[in-house]
Amino acid sequence: MRRSSASLLPLIWIVIGVVVAATHHFFDHLTTIGAILSAVLAVILWPLILLGVKIAIVI
């Protein structure tokens, strides 16, 4: 039982990250590599976004 719940944790983390990133408009303008990388980081580091940290990669 413990093994299956542990494997769900990364999936839940990513799903929450996608929702948070979408509500903070990270997916609106994915036209540059910098915007795509910012969106990926926003999904992975979503708790920082909720704390008010601005994530932006400029290339």
C-alpha positions as CSV (number, residue, x, y, z in Angstrom):
1,M,0.0,0.0,0.0
2,R,2.7,2.5,0.9
3,R,4.5,2.1,-2.4
4,S,1.4,3.0,-4.5
5,S,0.7,6.1,-2.5
6,A,4.3,7.2,-2.7
7,S,4.2,7.0,-6.5
8,L,1.2,9.2,-6.6
9,L,2.9,12.1,-4.8
10,P,4.9,13.4,-7.8
11,L,1.8,13.2,-9.9
12,I,-0.2,15.2,-7.4
13,W,2.7,17.7,-7.1
14,I,2.7,18.3,-10.9
15,V,-1.1,18.6,-11.1
16,I,-1.2,21.2,-8.4
17,G,1.7,22.9,-10.1
18,V,-0.1,23.1,-13.4
19,V,-3.2,24.5,-11.7
20,V,-1.2,27.2,-9.8
21,A,0.8,28.1,-12.9
22,A,-2.3,28.4,-15.0
23,T,-4.1,30.6,-12.5
24,H,-1.0,32.9,-12.4
25,H,-1.0,33.1,-16.2
26,F,2.3,31.3,-16.9
27,F,0.7,29.4,-19.9
28,D,-0.7,32.5,-21.7
29,H,2.3,33.4,-23.9
30,L,4.5,30.4,-24.5
31,T,6.2,31.8,-27.6
32,T,9.8,31.9,-26.4
33,I,12.2,29.5,-24.8
34,G,12.3,31.7,-21.7
35,A,8.6,31.7,-21.3
36,I,8.4,27.9,-21.7
37,L,11.2,27.5,-19.1
38,S,9.5,29.9,-16.7
39,A,6.3,27.9,-17.1
40,V,8.1,24.6,-16.4
41,L,9.8,26.1,-13.3
42,A,6.5,27.5,-12.1
43,V,4.9,24.0,-12.3
44,I,7.8,22.5,-10.3
45,L,8.3,25.3,-7.8
46,W,4.6,26.2,-7.3
47,P,4.9,26.7,-3.5
48,L,7.2,29.7,-4.2
49,I,4.6,31.2,-6.5
50,L,2.0,31.0,-3.8
51,L,4.5,32.9,-1.5
52,G,4.7,35.7,-4.0
53,V,8.1,34.9,-5.7
54,K,8.2,36.0,-9.3
55,I,9.7,33.4,-11.7
56,A,10.9,34.7,-15.0
57,I,13.6,33.4,-17.3
58,V,14.9,35.9,-19.8
59,I,16.9,34.5,-22.7
